[in-house]
Amino acid sequence: MLTIFGSIAVSIMMMSYWLESRSKWYVAVFAAASAATSIYSGIAEVYPIMAVEAIWSAVAFRRFLVRHRSSTLPA
Protein backbone atom coordinates (compact mmCIF):
# COMPACT_ATOMS: atom_id res chain seq x y z
CA MET A 1 0.00 0.00 0.00
CA LEU A 2 2.87 2.36 0.83
CA THR A 3 4.46 1.77 -2.57
CA ILE A 4 1.18 2.59 -4.31
CA PHE A 5 0.92 5.86 -2.33
CA GLY A 6 4.49 6.80 -3.27
CA SER A 7 3.96 5.91 -6.92
CA ILE A 8 0.80 8.00 -7.12
CA ALA A 9 2.44 10.96 -5.36
CA VAL A 10 5.45 10.93 -7.70
CA SER A 11 3.22 10.49 -10.78
CA ILE A 12 1.08 13.48 -9.79
CA MET A 13 4.23 15.46 -9.10
CA MET A 14 5.62 14.67 -12.56
CA MET A 15 2.36 15.47 -14.38
CA SER A 16 1.80 18.74 -12.53
CA TYR A 17 5.40 19.80 -13.18
CA TRP A 18 4.88 19.13 -16.88
CA LEU A 19 1.64 21.20 -16.88
CA GLU A 20 2.93 24.04 -14.66
CA SER A 21 3.08 26.58 -17.50
CA ARG A 22 -0.65 26.18 -18.17
CA SER A 23 -1.96 27.34 -14.81
CA LYS A 24 -0.80 28.52 -11.42
CA TRP A 25 -2.97 25.77 -9.93
CA TYR A 26 -0.65 23.11 -11.33
CA VAL A 27 2.10 24.74 -9.28
CA ALA A 28 -0.09 24.27 -6.17
CA VAL A 29 -0.73 20.64 -7.13
CA PHE A 30 3.02 20.16 -7.61
CA ALA A 31 3.66 21.60 -4.13
CA ALA A 32 1.07 19.25 -2.60
CA ALA A 33 2.44 16.24 -4.46
CA SER A 34 5.96 17.11 -3.33
CA ALA A 35 4.69 17.25 0.25
CA ALA A 36 3.04 13.85 -0.22
CA THR A 37 6.30 12.45 -1.59
CA SER A 38 8.09 13.88 1.44
CA ILE A 39 5.60 12.14 3.74
CA TYR A 40 6.07 8.90 1.82
CA SER A 41 9.85 9.18 2.13
CA GLY A 42 9.56 9.84 5.86
CA ILE A 43 7.38 6.79 6.39
CA ALA A 44 9.83 4.73 4.32
CA GLU A 45 12.64 6.19 6.49
CA VAL A 46 14.50 7.71 3.55
CA TYR A 47 15.29 10.94 5.37
CA PRO A 48 17.55 12.69 2.84
CA ILE A 49 14.86 12.42 0.15
CA MET A 50 12.23 13.49 2.70
CA ALA A 51 14.18 16.67 3.43
CA VAL A 52 14.73 17.47 -0.25
CA GLU A 53 11.06 16.94 -1.08
CA ALA A 54 9.95 19.08 1.86
CA ILE A 55 12.19 21.93 0.68
CA TRP A 56 11.01 21.47 -2.90
CA SER A 57 7.40 21.61 -1.68
CA ALA A 58 8.05 24.85 0.20
CA VAL A 59 9.74 26.42 -2.84
CA ALA A 60 6.86 25.37 -5.10
CA PHE A 61 4.27 26.69 -2.65
CA ARG A 62 6.08 30.03 -2.53
CA ARG A 63 6.19 30.09 -6.34
CA PHE A 64 2.42 29.47 -6.36
CA LEU A 65 1.86 32.35 -3.93
CA VAL A 66 3.94 34.71 -6.06
CA ARG A 67 2.06 33.73 -9.23
CA HIS A 68 -1.28 33.94 -7.44
CA ARG A 69 -0.58 37.40 -6.04
CA SER A 70 0.66 38.73 -9.37
CA SER A 71 -2.43 37.45 -11.18
CA THR A 72 -4.87 38.92 -8.64
CA LEU A 73 -3.33 42.39 -8.38
CA PRO A 74 -5.30 45.13 -10.12
CA ALA A 75 -3.77 46.34 -13.37
Secondary structure, DSSP 8 states (H G I E B T S, - for coil): -HHHHHHHHHHHHHHHHHHGGG-HHHHHHHHHHHHHHHHHHHHTT-HHHHHHHHHHHHHHHHHHHHHHHHHHS--
